[in-house]
Amino acid sequence: MSPQAQNGAKARNGAIGPRVRALREGMDLSLRDLAARSGVSPPMLSQVERGETSPTVTVAEKIAGGLDLTLSQLLRLDEGGHVVVTPPGARRTRTVRGHRTDELTPPLPGQRADVSLHTLAPGAATGRPGDPPLHEPGSRETAVVLSGTLALVVDGDRHHLAEGDSVTFDADLPHHFQNDGPVGATFLAVVAAGLRRS
């Protein structure tokens, strides 16, 4: 760990607990979930969140990893004020079965919306029929097709989308996008949590 991070850890010990809790809750993780992801016991995590103990550098690094952050991000050493710029090479990305997701929104406490860029190879999909919804009850999603054509299947109903089309739907229903075209397709998605009223 760099001297800057060590000094930051000492300076921010009092603030790390509430930040860990806010990030954990923002990711909809229980203490046990975060314990499983980080390798830090639930009692230790609880003590850290309540400010009863200051984590060692090793424990803080494990907690950060469990929250999909670097230690510098957890301690806010790489943030300048209230603006977070994420260069393309620093985005969180994943690729599964021809579906690449670039998370454009950094994980911040209390965040209620996520923006992501999706690229689907020909024949690829964001999920499979019968997959359970990934978003919390009341979530809404808006997507804009940037290139290519897509099919959106929401609760069994199929909708065809062309380049430039946008769509908004209840994201707590089973849904997936699929690319049935001969070329790749990209779309931008914004998921806002808990906004829909019944």
N, C-alpha and C positions, 0 to 999 in steps of 0.2 A: 504494500500500500504506500502511496506517495505521502511525503510529509504534509502536503496540502490536505489530503483526505484525512490524515490522522488529526491534524489541527481542527478540521471541520467537524470530525466526530466528537472531539472534546467540547467544542463550542456549541454543538447542537444537541447534546445529550438530552436536555430538557424538552426539546421540540420533537425529537424523533418518535416518541411514543404516540402522540396524537396523529402524526403523519402516517405511521405504520397502520394505525387503526383506520384512518380515513381511506388510505389506499386499499386496505384489505376489504373494507365494506364496499368501496367503489367497484371492486372486482367481484362482489357478491360471494366472498369467501368467509367461511367460519374460521374460528381459531384452529380447529382440527384440520380444515382444508389447507390453511397456510402452513401448519406444522408438517403435513404430509409433503407439501411442495418444497419446503425449505430445509427440513431436517432439524428444526428447532422445536422443542417440546411446547405443547399448548400452555403449561403453567409459565414457562419462561416468556413466551410471547405475551401472555396476559400481563405479566409484571412489567415488561417493556412498554406495552401500550398504556398502562396506568402510571408510568413514570416512577415505579418503585425500584427499578434497577436500570443501570445503563449497560447496553450490550457491549461485549468486547468487539473488536474489529472483526474477528472471525464470525461471530454470531450476527453482527450487522450485515456482513457480506452474504451470509446464508439467507437472512430475511429479505434482503434486496433481491437475491436470485429468485426466491419464492414469489416475489411480486413482479417478476419479469423486468427488473431494473438493475442498473449497475449501482454500486455503492455510492458513487458520485451523484447519481440521479436521486437516490433515496435521501441523501444528505443535502440535496439541492446545491451541490458545489458547481454544477454546470449550468445553473439557471441564472439569468440576469433579470432580476425584477419579476414582472408578471408576464413576460413574453418568452415563449419557448420556441425556438427555431430548430426544426429537425431537418438536416440535409438529407438528400435522397439516400446516401450510403449509410445513414444512421437509423433508418426506419426499421421497425420490427416487421419481418416478412416471413411468410411460410408458403410452401408449395405442396399441394396434395392432389394427386391424380389429375394433373393438367390445370389445376386452379391455383393461381398465385394471388396472395393477398398481401398488400402493403398497408400497414396501419399508419395512417397519416396523423392521427391524434396521439400525443404522448399521454401516458397514464398519469393523470393528476388527481389529487384528492377532490372528491365531490363532483367529479365530471359526470354529466348526465347525457352526453352525446358523443358518439364515435364516428369518425370519418375514415373510410378505407377505400383503396383503389384495388379493383379486382381485374385480373386478366384470365380469360378462359380460352384454352386451346380448343380447336375443333373437336366436338364430341365430349368436352369436359363439362362438369357441373359443380356448383357450390355445395351440393349435398345429394342425397339419394331420396327417392320416394319412400315415405315412411319414417324418415329421420325426425326426431322430436325437435320442437322449436329451440333455438339457441338463446333467445332473448327473453328478458323478464316480462311478466304480465304487464300489459299496458304500453308496451314499446311500439313505436312506429318507425318505419324505414322508408326513406326516399332514395331512389336510385336514378341516375342519369346515364344513358348509354352513350359512351364517348366514341366507340367505333364498333363496327360489325352489327350483328343482329343477335337477339337473345329471346329465349322463352322464359317466362316467370311462371312457376307453378305455385299457387297459394291455396292451401286447403283443398287440393285436388283440381282447382280451376286453372286452366292454362291461358296465358296472355302473351301475345307476340309483341316484341319491342324492337324498333328500328333505331339506327343511329340518330341521336338527338332527342329521342323519346325520354320522358321522365315518368316515374310511377311512384305512388305512395300507397302503403298498405300496412295492415296490422302485423307487426313482426313477431308477435307472440303466437301466431298461427304457423303450422307446418308449411315451410316454403323452401324453394331453391330456384336458382337461375341455372339455365343450361344453354350451351352453345351448340345448336344443331347445324350451323353454317359451315362452309368449307374453309373459312379463315378465322383467325383469332378475334376475340371480342373483348372490349374493356368497358368497365362501368365504374362509376363513383357511387358509393353508398354512404348514407348518413343514417345512423340509428339513434333515435332519441328515446331514452328510457322513461317508462312510467308516465307517458303523457296522455294516453287515451283514457277517456272517461266512459264508464259503462252506462 
